[in-house]
Amino acid sequence: MSASPPSRETAESPTPLLVRAATGRPGPYPPVWFMRQAGRSLPEYRAVRAGTTMLDACRSPELITEITLQPVRRHGVDAAILFSDIVLPLVATGVGIDIVAGVGPVIDKPIRTAADIDRLRVLDAGDVPYVADAVRGLVRELGGTPLIGFAGAPFTLASYLVEGGPSRDHALTKAFMHAEPQLWHRLAGRLAEIARAYLTVQIDAGVQTVQLFDSWAGALSLADYTEFALPHSRAVLEPLAGRVPRIHFGVNTGELLPAMRAAGADVVGVDWRVPLDEAARRLGPGAVVQGNLDPALLGAGWPVIDAAVRRIVEQGRGASGHIFNLGHGVPPDTDPQVLTRIVELVHALEP
Amino acid sequence: MSASPPSRETAESPTPLLVRAATGRPGPYPPVWFMRQAGRSLPEYRAVRAGTTMLDACRSPELITEITLQPVRRHGVDAAILFSDIVLPLVATGVGIDIVAGVGPVIDKPIRTAADIDRLRVLDAGDVPYVADAVRGLVRELGGTPLIGFAGAPFTLASYLVEGGPSRDHALTKAFMHAEPQLWHRLAGRLAEIARAYLTVQIDAGVQTVQLFDSWAGALSLADYTEFALPHSRAVLEPLAGRVPRIHFGVNTGELLPAMRAAGADVVGVDWRVPLDEAARRLGPGAVVQGNLDPALLGAGWPVIDAAVRRIVEQGRGASGHIFNLGHGVPPDTDPQVLTRIVELVHALEP
């Protein structure tokens, strides 16, 4: 399969199916992509990454381009997502972060004081020339297949910075936001500026959709989310209204879905805990959902996956639009043939 | 404070406040206890555990007794919970398991085949004489303070056995239940027999309440929970109806609360993601709830905790009964003085 297959939706309309679905316009089937589709599940990814650190790969226009294209070539997905990492804009503005294999981002000096926060500077386009270069090249290469840009949401980025790395319970972060609300808002506000600037670089270079990853937002109660996270996610998303569709994603967010929409999302990501028709009900009229196959089922054998995909597509009809995806990222040990087969199945289902 | 303080509720009634609350009878304040109150947050716990493995401590009537009493002495909580571990009955029936500090239970040979499952034998009282001995002694020592017994629910126990240890995503377990439903039900059914037998030993020896820990149930969708977990939790809980109140606990269970009640619970544990009044609404008339302070707030300073405790007690009034607890276990680095102060605050609030 070539990098820019003559996609069915392009033949029908100049607007990619992903963008159509995200804006509530009907299409022949739900567009399909997979979070972390460009990653370790692909042997061709492991081959090009050999000998290169994650951060170096994220700063090489050639590697960004190649890795972003790999799942499009292999699976025929309806969207590419820029190969990068949510901590990349922090690294690009001088925060000492390493991405440790099997662990995740590890922060040299956790950020917990006013002085630490004030050292975080806002990103400008000159900090990430490789991103803009890669996006421009990718948009040309991808033809009718849209490119999704992304950033980490302020709460999720702040959790890494405060904890010093990945955390199960986000205990230091939650204690910090409650004990030092002014400092918290200063930190999250700064991270919102960085995320918005980073997404703007990507949009200016040509991405057709963006996703804000608030992966860990579901650790918060609705009250805490509303007070400490939502205003900052809104500061990222609202200024982008009308430029490209905005997807807002987290896991464990059953209680937060309407708030995540209210933050300025055109599409709300839903994990497998809430059926898409129920998610649409919670979100209210006109809601577009993304999701929600449990990644754990990718190892359960095709009959199980086939039934789950059909059920999810059916439940997605309860929303005003549906982008098919997993409820979280592709696990590294996933058989990539299973992903290809899921794309084929979604594309073949009766409208 | 002595091990058997002249508790206020005993002065008023022979029925402990915990049992009254669990059965929907009003009391002067919500009874308070903390999951993992007998544990590493206490210096006296670390002192008696020094040089003894977790499993050896769980098999010593003297250590079980001492450790179970420690938080009652120190905090004046309204209930003791037997010091043990959810894998103890598996160890006692011959499953090769070690509890590794900082990791959790590690299984020698993960259980994934019919032959593996058929080697799991049902527990009988003779397998855990130290538990019955400790419970009998504790009930005498505790006087008016009730003792809670507990077991791990079949899904949570099965996840450890199938994965080989703790898991973030329970991927092997979920794939197994979907791909091999007959084997899954055989495994979970056997674990239900073990859990029921283990709780029966504790009830026969005198515990006044039991809690079924389905800590990881919230990883499942409601559909999967209903098909794969609920029938087995019901097989544990329903035969115990009328003997002692049954608390059913998990985290991330916002979607599952009514199903967890339907499994045969008198009290449903609620984590911090769902306010207790909203949980009561989902659970329906007559519901009794347990929870739901976010353990992450224990490090946020007293003013934050004070406000959160007051809010939770107020929200708990929306249920037919409320047992005050955290939404999950006490973190090891918790300042124990904070826990004592929470008990004092809940006891002092106006009814």
Interface residues (C-beta under 8 A of the other chain):
Chain A: D169 H170 A171 L172 T173 K174 A175 F176 H178 A179 G218 L220 S221 L222 A223 N252 G254 E255 W272 R273 V274 P275 D294 P295 A296 L297 L298 G299 A300 G301 V304 H328 P331
Chain B: D169 H170 A171 L172 T173 K174 A175 F176 H178 A179 G218 L220 S221 L222 A223 N252 G254 E255 W272 R273 V274 P275 D294 P295 A296 L297 L298 G299 A300 G301 V304 H328 P331
